[in-house]
Amino acid sequence: MTADLEKAHVATLAFLAKAEAHKAQGEYPLALADLKSALAIDRTNQDVVTAMRDLLVLSAKKSAEQTATTTSALLTALNSKEEKEAVDAAQRLASLSADSGAAARLLQDGALEAVMTKLLQVARTSGKSEALQSGLLRVLRQLSRDPPAAVRALVLLTEGSVDALLGDDPNDLTALPVVDLLASTVLLASTADAANVTDFPIVQARGIAAALTRRLRTSENDKLRVATFGALIKTIANEAIGMGLIQAHGSALFDLVLDPNENIKGLVPAALVRIFEQVVTEGNRKAVREACATEITRCIDSSSPKTKTKGLLALSAVMQANDEYGSAIFAVPGLLESVVDCVESDAPSTQLALLEVLSNACTQKTNRDLVSAHCMSFLNDMAKSRDVRLSSAASVTLTKLVASNTDLSQTVDVNAMASVDAFIAVLADTKVDTQSHLRAMEGLAYLSIQPRVKDHLTSHPTFLPTSVRYMQSDRGLAFGFLTVLASITGFRRKLSQEEEQVKNLRKMAKDTSVTDDPDAELDTDARVMVRGIKVVQHGCVPAMFALVKKGENASPRIQDLVAQILCSLATNRKLHSVLVQQGAARGLVELARSTDQSTASEEGARLAAHAIAKIAITVNPNHAFQSNLAADLVRPLLSLLTTQHTSSSSSSTTPLAKPSQPVTNQLAQFEALMALTNLGSMNDDIRARIVHAGGIRAFEELLFADHDMVRRAAAEAICNMMFDPTVFAAYAGDATAVAQVGASAGAFKILLALADAEDFATRRAAAGAIAILSSSPTACRRIVAETFGANAPGDRDGKTTSTAVVTRRDAVSPGPTITRGVQIVVGLLAPPSAASGLSREEASEIHHRGVECVKNLAAVEKGMAEIMVAAGALDGLKRLARDENTAVARGAVEALAAVAAWRIDVL
């Protein structure tokens, strides 16, 4: 032993000496390796520990010195007359600055200012090197990725510098990275207050916004203009920038409502939304409102048709961005009357602009009253126009007015079916402009709440094919089509018992506000299912999933609508196989877990999970789901068990209705439990996934649910999980397994109690679980020992309905004690009472479980066999040995044999 220690000590000293030699030569990695070898031999050697600490400190110091030298050399190389050398330096700086620590050191060495200076020099040079500019932009982006650094970069971006960076050619696509850098810098610098940087360079930020606005007006490249507009919106990062833009460049911003590019026009409301959100001070809000109102009224009062059209479209954009601001301008006394009077003779473009204003105004009641009072004649005339743009726009507005005020239907000539056909014709016409398509889509969305229209849409020869086409090609219209499809496939909410009683009482009281819907027969569950079948047959499901898979289209609202539609379609069991074939299972899993990526709302994820539950109940999981997909279904389904929901989304006819809990929550819990039971029958891996995800505790909690169908499904799920070895061990009494699966301490007692439940299905499931567990001697001893204390089985309120311990005693000598647990097991052998209502087949299922329990208990030890005899099991076994059900009869015979094996008389 002493010799071994001596050898280890010598080896440690040898490695320490080698490390010192390498350190002296500046070979720090080799020295570090030697010291690690020394520590592997003797971790307690203080000389080695000290040497390791000193080496790390020295290495860090040398690394910093080397970085400083490298930085200086690279910044010098940037100004080399040799382009290749400068490009190489920029690329090396870009690689260095990718590391946050190196970027911080570069900032300390003044790299930000040096790189910005070089970038401006390159931008002002004719025949500039794109490779060098690209490298410098990359360095700047990485150096200015925290707020204080972004402020430093913004200070350097004077208006002249920004113009130089953007270049003289307004159509040069190489300016795209510059545009993105400018916007990102302003946006990041605006958060600098959180980093204790208070001197925000507002002049430079406003200069960038102004430069981008000018570029929008002069560029002719649509791709560059759209990117520039997006960057401009991003730069509106605080109140001062928003105020400056609307006050200095408001007219130029409103000019864009006349832009021939639909994408540019569509971004104007987005820019206004950004401005209105940033301006929060009351005085500034008032100034912004006045600035918008002044510019809009000036344009509307103009004698120039083009300027008047600009004013109307600007008002429409303000209404879309902020109802309050838009309504204040719309309600200016005399404005609407004067516009309607003069526009009737104006060009169609001006008339269309007014129709757009009126359509947007109808979202507010006060505005609808103004429209109804002053514009009905104009709207009726426009609705009859031969210009499809004018007629569809007017029809949309009239539809909104009539939908909100049914009294108007008597004075307005609006035929819902004719309007629907007209809107569909507009949508099917690929030559019509985008705005007309959007207006027609809006009209359909309003009309589709009527049951007659829902049927008409699904029967129309072109509507569903057109829906599929637009979901594949146009995000804006796709949202509208999804809204209509959600209306078409949605089921009417079922009234609770209390709501139904209140409705009947109000009818008896002759409450005139309570009337029966004349179209209710067109919106029954059966009619909705027929519509859903047509939606699936036309290929809408794959189109919807293709839509949400596109990153740019995966907005929360679109995902929520798709989940809502799929949940409605999944209510029809006839569609389940088709939905699985069309990829619904995988797509719904992605939607159900999209909240983890913050791309969908909790309600959308819940609906997707509920749709999964509906489908997974009926299909054969081994055929419908591959193993990895089935495993992915587990967590979404479990989420339905543990989350409380209060929304009332579409649901089918169901007996699950309790006033204490929303019907949709109970239905989702029931169907999720059934689906998990079905999935758990696949293999051990799926059952293990359910256990790992906390399924056992969730099942146990629902054993106490308010609704008997939920309790029944929970019992069946637990019974199915008994085939998992860890779950079996936990319920059999293994303390380690109990902790692993998360089972409650009283779970076994609850199951045993439910084996005596009045509900047949609950009793069958619980008795099945006990029968499986009875193959464990430990579980058998728990059954025999279970007295349930002072409470009746399964009663959480402490009430008792039967004696907990029953003692049978012979007239001469005392017999064994019969616990309540034994009574429950033996009770499974009893013939069904007339009051139970059990069929012969149902009774056989209970008996089969009973004979298995008794057989296993009797086989453990003689004492248990004697307890079975004392509890009266022999009479039941003899009777069941002659049962018509061969499985029951065979089990009874085997149980009798198990008792007889202890030389107990069974005759």
NORTADA-V561650 format. One record per backbone hydrogen bond with DSSP energy under -1.0 kcal/mol. NH is the residue of the N-H (numbers start at 0). CO is the residue of the C=O. If there is no record, write none. Layout:
NH;CO / NH;CO
This chain:
4;0 / 5;1 / 6;2 / 7;3 / 8;4 / 9;5 / 10;6 / 11;7 / 12;8 / 13;9 / 14;10 / 15;11 / 16;12 / 17;13 / 18;14 / 19;15 / 20;16 / 21;17 / 22;18 / 23;19 / 24;20 / 25;22 / 26;21 / 27;25 / 30;26 / 31;27 / 32;28 / 33;29 / 34;30 / 35;31 / 36;32 / 37;33 / 38;34 / 39;35 / 40;36 / 41;37 / 48;44 / 49;45 / 50;46 / 51;47 / 52;48 / 53;49 / 54;50 / 55;51 / 56;52 / 57;53 / 58;54 / 59;55 / 60;56 / 61;57 / 62;58 / 63;59 / 64;60 / 65;61 / 66;62 / 67;63 / 68;64 / 69;65 / 70;66 / 71;67 / 72;68 / 73;69 / 74;70 / 75;71 / 76;72 / 77;73 / 78;75 / 79;76 / 85;81 / 86;82 / 87;83 / 88;84 / 89;85 / 90;86 / 91;87 / 92;88 / 93;89 / 94;90 / 95;91 / 96;92 / 98;95 / 102;98 / 103;99 / 104;100 / 105;101 / 106;102 / 107;103 / 108;104 / 109;106 / 110;105 / 113;109 / 114;110 / 115;111 / 116;112 / 117;113 / 118;114 / 119;115 / 120;116 / 121;117 / 122;118 / 123;119 / 124;121 / 132;128 / 133;129 / 134;130 / 135;131 / 136;132 / 137;133 / 138;134 / 139;135 / 140;136 / 141;137 / 142;138 / 143;139 / 149;145 / 150;146 / 151;147 / 152;148 / 153;149 / 154;150 / 156;153 / 157;155 / 161;157 / 162;158 / 163;159 / 164;160 / 165;161 / 166;162 / 171;168 / 174;171 / 175;172 / 178;174 / 179;175 / 180;176 / 181;177 / 182;178 / 183;179 / 184;180 / 185;181 / 186;182 / 187;183 / 188;184 / 189;185 / 190;187 / 191;188 / 193;190 / 194;191 / 195;192 / 196;191 / 199;197 / 201;199 / 204;200 / 205;201 / 206;202 / 207;203 / 208;204 / 209;205 / 210;206 / 211;207 / 212;208 / 213;209 / 214;210 / 215;211 / 216;212 / 217;213 / 218;214 / 224;220 / 225;221 / 226;222 / 227;223 / 228;224 / 229;225 / 230;226 / 231;227 / 232;228 / 233;229 / 234;230 / 236;234 / 241;237 / 242;238 / 243;239 / 244;240 / 245;241 / 246;242 / 247;243 / 248;244 / 252;248 / 253;249 / 254;250 / 255;252 / 256;253 / 257;254 / 258;255 / 264;260 / 265;261 / 267;264 / 270;266 / 271;267 / 272;268 / 273;269 / 274;270 / 275;271 / 276;272 / 277;273 / 278;274 / 284;280 / 285;281 / 286;282 / 287;283 / 288;284 / 289;285 / 290;286 / 291;287 / 292;288 / 293;289 / 294;290 / 295;291 / 296;292 / 297;293 / 298;294 / 299;295 / 300;296 / 301;298 / 307;303 / 308;304 / 309;305 / 310;306 / 311;307 / 312;308 / 313;309 / 314;310 / 315;311 / 316;312 / 317;313 / 318;314 / 319;315 / 320;316 / 321;317 / 325;321 / 326;322 / 327;323 / 328;324 / 329;325 / 330;326 / 331;328 / 334;331 / 337;333 / 338;334 / 339;335 / 340;336 / 341;337 / 342;338 / 343;339 / 345;342 / 350;346 / 351;347 / 352;348 / 353;349 / 354;350 / 355;351 / 356;352 / 357;353 / 358;354 / 359;355 / 360;356 / 361;357 / 362;359 / 363;360 / 367;363 / 368;364 / 369;365 / 370;366 / 371;367 / 372;368 / 373;369 / 374;370 / 378;374 / 379;375 / 380;376 / 381;377 / 382;378 / 384;381 / 390;386 / 391;387 / 392;388 / 393;389 / 394;390 / 395;391 / 396;392 / 397;393 / 398;394 / 399;395 / 400;396 / 401;397 / 402;398 / 403;399 / 404;400 / 407;404 / 408;405 / 409;406 / 410;407 / 411;407 / 413;411 / 418;414 / 419;415 / 420;416 / 421;417 / 422;418 / 423;419 / 424;420 / 425;421 / 426;422 / 427;423 / 431;428 / 436;432 / 437;433 / 438;434 / 439;435 / 440;436 / 441;437 / 442;438 / 443;439 / 444;440 / 445;441 / 446;442 / 447;443 / 449;446 / 453;449 / 454;450 / 455;451 / 456;452 / 457;453 / 458;454 / 459;455 / 465;461 / 466;462 / 467;463 / 468;464 / 469;465 / 470;466 / 471;467 / 473;469 / 477;473 / 478;474 / 480;476 / 481;477 / 482;478 / 483;479 / 484;480 / 485;481 / 486;482 / 487;483 / 488;484 / 499;495 / 500;496 / 501;497 / 502;498 / 503;499 / 504;500 / 505;501 / 506;502 / 507;503 / 508;504 / 509;506 / 510;505 / 513;510 / 519;516 / 521;518 / 522;519 / 527;523 / 528;524 / 529;525 / 530;526 / 531;527 / 532;528 / 533;529 / 534;530 / 535;531 / 536;532 / 537;533 / 538;535 / 539;534 / 542;538 / 543;539 / 544;540 / 545;541 / 546;542 / 547;543 / 548;544 / 553;549 / 554;552 / 558;554 / 559;555 / 560;556 / 561;557 / 562;558 / 563;559 / 564;560 / 565;561 / 566;562 / 567;563 / 568;564 / 569;565 / 570;567 / 571;568 / 574;571 / 575;572 / 578;574 / 579;575 / 580;576 / 581;577 / 582;579 / 583;578 / 586;582 / 587;583 / 588;584 / 589;585 / 590;586 / 591;587 / 592;588 / 593;590 / 595;592 / 597;594 / 598;593 / 604;600 / 605;601 / 606;602 / 607;603 / 608;604 / 609;605 / 610;606 / 611;607 / 612;608 / 613;609 / 614;610 / 615;611 / 616;612 / 618;614 / 622;619 / 623;619 / 624;620 / 629;625 / 630;626 / 631;627 / 632;628 / 636;632 / 637;633 / 638;634 / 640;637 / 641;637 / 642;638 / 656;654 / 660;657 / 665;661 / 666;662 / 667;663 / 668;664 / 669;665 / 670;666 / 671;667 / 672;668 / 673;669 / 674;670 / 675;671 / 676;672 / 677;673 / 678;674 / 679;675 / 681;678 / 686;682 / 687;683 / 688;684 / 689;685 / 690;686 / 691;687 / 692;688 / 693;690 / 694;689 / 697;693 / 698;694 / 699;695 / 700;696 / 701;697 / 702;699 / 703;700 / 704;701 / 710;706 / 711;707 / 712;708 / 713;709 / 714;710 / 715;711 / 716;712 / 717;713 / 718;714 / 719;715 / 720;716 / 721;718 / 722;719 / 723;720 / 727;723 / 728;724 / 729;725 / 730;726 / 731;727 / 733;728 / 737;733 / 738;734 / 739;735 / 740;736 / 741;737 / 742;737 / 746;743 / 749;745 / 750;746 / 751;747 / 752;748 / 753;749 / 754;750 / 755;752 / 756;753 / 762;758 / 763;759 / 764;760 / 765;761 / 766;762 / 767;763 / 768;764 / 769;765 / 770;766 / 771;767 / 772;768 / 773;769 / 774;771 / 775;772 / 779;775 / 780;776 / 781;777 / 782;778 / 783;779 / 784;780 / 790;787 / 791;798 / 794;791 / 805;817 / 809;812 / 817;805 / 820;785 / 822;818 / 823;819 / 824;820 / 825;821 / 826;822 / 827;824 / 828;825 / 829;826 / 842;838 / 843;839 / 844;840 / 845;841 / 846;842 / 847;843 / 848;844 / 849;845 / 850;846 / 851;847 / 852;848 / 853;849 / 854;850 / 855;851 / 856;852 / 857;853 / 858;854 / 859;856 / 864;860 / 865;861 / 866;862 / 867;863 / 868;864 / 869;865 / 870;866 / 871;868 / 872;867 / 876;872 / 877;873 / 878;874 / 879;875 / 880;876 / 881;878 / 882;879 / 888;884 / 889;885 / 890;886 / 891;887 / 892;888 / 893;889 / 894;890 / 895;891 / 896;892 / 897;893 / 898;894 / 899;895 / 900;896 / 901;898 / 902;899
